[in-house]
């Protein structure tokens, strides 16, 4: 146990308290001393009466504080959260996770590339005029090729003549 000395008005009072409570008791004593000082020149002749008046001031403040607290409405309970949006988000996340897992599986084990289709058979021609029996040959093709060859020969001759005259 500890002892704290409180100065209220003209007198000092020794008050016993539990260890560690000294600062709290001093703060309470200071509140009483402030109320005692509010009496000013209206002090009663007996010290006990003055302390009663200081206690009445404190009791009045306490009663007003309790009334203010009673007037404060209780906070409304928090509404239940709407979980529909949260549930929808969870479904989207689950779908995306499944798609990601599928994409990872495909990346880890790619399917073999499809084989290129075999080229369509092109009839092979003998440059010397014979064609395979299965291929239908345009009769005019040979004449066109000969005309092309003749034009190439004429161009070559014209180039040679121009080169010789230069």
C-alpha positions in Angstrom: 0.0 0.0 0.0 1.1 3.5 -0.7 0.1 6.9 0.7 -0.7 10.0 -1.3 -1.0 13.5 0.1 -3.7 15.6 -1.4 -3.9 19.4 -0.9 -7.5 20.6 -1.1 -8.2 24.1 0.1 -6.2 25.1 3.1 -5.7 21.5 4.3 -3.7 18.4 3.2 -5.1 14.9 3.4 -3.2 11.6 3.5 -4.9 9.0 1.4 -3.9 5.3 1.2 -4.1 3.6 -2.1 -2.8 0.5 -3.9 0.7 0.5 -5.3 0.7 1.9 -8.9 -2.5 4.0 -8.3 -0.8 7.1 -6.9 -1.0 9.2 -10.1 -4.7 8.4 -10.5 -5.5 9.4 -6.9 -3.5 12.7 -7.4 -5.5 13.4 -10.6 -8.8 12.8 -8.7 -7.6 15.0 -5.8 -6.8 17.8 -8.3 -10.3 17.6 -9.6 -11.7 18.0 -6.1 -9.3 20.9 -5.4 -10.5 22.7 -8.6 -14.1 22.4 -7.5 -13.2 23.6 -4.0 -11.5 26.6 -5.6 -14.8 27.4 -7.5 -16.4 28.2 -4.2 -14.4 31.3 -4.0 -15.7 33.7 -1.3 -18.9 31.7 -0.8 -17.0 29.2 1.4 -18.8 27.9 4.4 -17.3 28.3 7.9 -16.8 24.6 8.3 -14.2 22.8 6.1 -16.5 19.7 5.9 -19.3 21.8 4.3 -16.9 23.1 1.7 -15.8 19.6 0.8 -19.4 18.6 0.5 -20.1 21.5 -1.9 -17.0 20.5 -4.0 -18.3 16.9 -4.1 -21.8 18.3 -5.2 -20.1 20.1 -8.1 -18.4 16.9 -9.2 -21.6 14.9 -8.7 -23.5 17.4 -10.8 -21.0 17.1 -13.6 -21.1 13.3 -13.4 -25.0 13.3 -13.6 -24.9 15.6 -16.7 -22.3 13.4 -18.4 -24.4 10.3 -17.7 -27.5 12.0 -19.2 -25.6 12.9 -22.4 -24.4 9.3 -22.7 -28.0 8.1 -22.3 -29.2 10.4 -25.0 -26.7 9.0 -27.6 -28.6 6.5 -29.6 -27.3 3.0 -29.9 -25.6 2.5 -33.3 -27.7 0.6 -35.7 -26.5 -2.9 -36.3 -24.5 -3.3 -39.5 -26.6 -4.6 -42.3 -25.9 -8.1 -43.5 -23.4 -7.9 -46.4 -24.7 -8.6 -49.9 -22.8 -11.6 -50.9 -24.2 -11.9 -54.4 -21.4 -9.7 -55.9 -18.8 -11.6 -53.9 -20.2 -15.0 -55.1 -20.2 -13.8 -58.7 -16.6 -12.7 -58.4 -15.7 -16.1 -56.9 -17.3 -17.9 -59.9 -15.4 -15.7 -62.4 -12.2 -16.4 -60.5 -12.9 -20.2 -60.5 -13.6 -20.1 -64.3 -10.5 -18.1 -65.0 -8.4 -20.5 -62.9 -9.8 -23.4 -64.8 -9.0 -21.8 -68.1 -5.5 -21.0 -66.9 -4.9 -24.6 -65.9 -6.1 -25.8 -69.3 -3.8 -23.3 -71.1 -0.9 -24.5 -69.0 -1.7 -28.1 -69.8 -1.8 -27.3 -73.5 1.5 -25.4 -73.3 3.1 -28.3 -71.4 1.9 -31.0 -73.9 1.3 -29.4 -77.3 -0.6 -31.3 -79.9 1.5 -32.5 -82.8 1.4 -30.2 -85.8 -0.9 -31.3 -88.5 0.8 -32.7 -91.5 0.8 -30.6 -94.7 -1.5 -32.0 -97.3 0.1 -33.9 -100.1 0.5 -31.7 -103.1 -2.0 -32.3 -105.9 -0.4 -34.3 -108.7 0.8 -32.0 -111.5 1.1 -33.7 -114.9 4.7 -34.1 -115.8 5.6 -33.2 -119.5 8.4 -34.4 -121.5 10.1 -31.3 -122.8 10.5 -33.1 -126.1 6.8 -33.5 -126.8 5.6 -36.7 -125.2 3.0 -36.5 -122.4 1.9 -39.1 -119.9 -1.1 -41.1 -121.1 -3.1 -40.0 -118.0 -2.7 -36.3 -118.6 -4.8 -34.4 -121.2 -2.5 -32.1 -123.1 -3.7 -28.9 -124.7 -3.0 -29.3 -128.5 -2.3 -25.7 -128.8 0.4 -25.8 -126.0 3.2 -27.0 -128.3 2.4 -24.2 -130.9 2.5 -21.6 -128.2 5.8 -22.8 -126.9 7.3 -22.8 -130.3 6.1 -19.2 -130.9 7.7 -18.2 -127.6 11.0 -19.8 -128.5 11.0 -18.1 -131.9 10.3 -14.7 -130.2 13.2 -15.4 -127.8 15.5 -16.2 -130.7 14.5 -13.0 -132.5 15.2 -10.9 -129.4 18.6 -12.6 -129.0 19.5 -11.8 -132.6 18.4 -8.2 -132.2 20.6 -7.8 -129.1 23.6 -9.4 -130.9 23.2 -7.0 -133.8 22.9 -4.0 -131.5 26.0 -5.1 -129.6 28.0 -5.5 -132.8 27.1 -2.1 -134.2 28.0 -0.4 -130.9 
